Amino acid sequence: MIRKFGISVAVIGALVLTAGLALGAITFHSGPTVTFSGTTATATFNVSGLGNDPAQATLAISGSATWGCRNHGKNVAPGHPETLATGSTTQMLNKSEKNGRSTVTVTATLTPPTTPTPQEIGCPNPAGNWTVYLVSESATSATLTIEQPIGTIIFGPQTYP
């Protein structure tokens, strides 16, 4: 009899300890998915379980910037290195919009890095004859993190190629 009572107490104790975790969990009904388009990345997901505590989603992105050299005659010297470009957006998540579910879209845009000097990217005869210009930028990776309450990570960081 004492053994059965001990097992019952242990089971009830385990339920009580895990109930808070279960009630605080979020459920994804779709996504998260991340799409890339040029210099932006967009994360989209449908989630429930946000409750009433403040929550936020952060999408940090990285990519590359390609630089070129142009002389005073507008001639271009090809073949210059890429540099890292980054960006980040943090968005507050609204309380559940309908039946406890919310559709969330977070978009982040790359911030061009500081323009390098002609010497740094290897322009020919860099002593004032060449100007550095941004040829292209492309977002290639994104990391999604969700916090609730703010400061407590409940999802991620999850990186998408």
SVG drawing of the C-alpha trace seen along z (x, -y; Angstrom):
<svg xmlns="http://www.w3.org/2000/svg" viewBox="-11 -61 61 63">
<polyline fill="none" stroke="black" stroke-width="0.4" points="0.0,0.0 2.8,-2.4 4.5,-1.5 1.4,-2.4 1.1,-5.7 4.7,-6.5 4.3,-5.9 1.2,-8.0 2.9,-10.9 5.9,-10.6 3.5,-10.6 1.5,-13.6 4.8,-15.4 6.1,-14.9 2.9,-16.1 2.9,-19.3 6.6,-20.0 6.0,-19.5 2.6,-21.3 4.2,-24.7 6.5,-23.7 3.7,-22.3 1.5,-25.4 4.4,-27.7 5.2,-25.8 4.5,-27.2 3.3,-25.1 4.1,-25.8 1.2,-25.0 3.2,-26.0 6.8,-27.0 8.9,-28.6 10.2,-29.0 12.7,-31.5 12.8,-32.9 15.6,-34.9 15.2,-37.6 18.2,-39.8 19.2,-41.7 16.3,-40.5 15.3,-37.4 11.7,-36.8 10.7,-34.3 7.0,-33.3 5.3,-31.0 1.9,-30.3 2.1,-29.7 -0.1,-29.2 0.8,-29.3 2.1,-32.8 -0.3,-33.6 -0.2,-37.0 3.5,-37.4 5.5,-39.8 7.3,-37.9 9.6,-38.8 11.2,-37.3 14.6,-38.2 15.8,-37.5 19.5,-38.0 20.9,-37.7 24.2,-37.6 25.4,-37.6 28.0,-39.0 28.8,-42.3 30.9,-42.4 33.0,-45.4 34.4,-46.8 36.9,-49.4 36.2,-52.2 38.7,-54.7 38.0,-58.3 37.3,-57.1 34.5,-54.9 36.5,-51.7 35.9,-48.8 38.6,-46.5 36.9,-43.0 37.7,-40.3 37.6,-42.0 36.8,-40.2 33.5,-39.8 33.0,-41.0 30.6,-40.1 27.3,-42.0 24.9,-41.6 21.5,-42.8 19.0,-42.1 15.3,-42.8 13.5,-42.3 9.7,-42.3 7.3,-42.2 4.8,-39.3 1.2,-40.2 -1.0,-38.3 -2.9,-35.5 -5.1,-37.0 -7.6,-34.2 -8.4,-31.1 -5.0,-31.3 -3.0,-31.4 -0.9,-34.1 0.7,-34.3 4.0,-36.1 6.2,-37.6 9.6,-39.0 11.8,-40.6 15.4,-41.7 17.5,-43.6 21.3,-43.5 23.1,-46.6 26.0,-47.3 29.3,-47.1 31.6,-50.1 33.0,-50.8 36.6,-49.5 39.5,-51.5 40.9,-50.9 44.0,-49.5 41.9,-47.1 40.3,-45.4 43.3,-45.5 42.4,-48.1 45.1,-48.7 47.1,-51.8 45.0,-52.7 46.7,-56.1 43.6,-58.2 42.9,-56.9 40.2,-54.4 36.9,-54.6 35.3,-51.7 31.6,-50.9 29.2,-48.3 28.5,-45.8 26.0,-43.5 24.7,-42.3 23.1,-39.0 21.5,-37.5 22.6,-33.9 21.9,-32.9 19.3,-33.8 19.0,-32.9 15.6,-33.0 15.2,-33.3 12.0,-33.7 12.0,-34.9 9.2,-34.8 9.3,-36.5 11.9,-38.8 15.3,-37.5 14.3,-33.8 14.8,-31.9 11.9,-29.5 12.9,-28.7 16.2,-28.7 18.6,-30.0 17.7,-28.2 19.8,-28.9 18.5,-28.6 20.8,-28.4"/>
</svg>
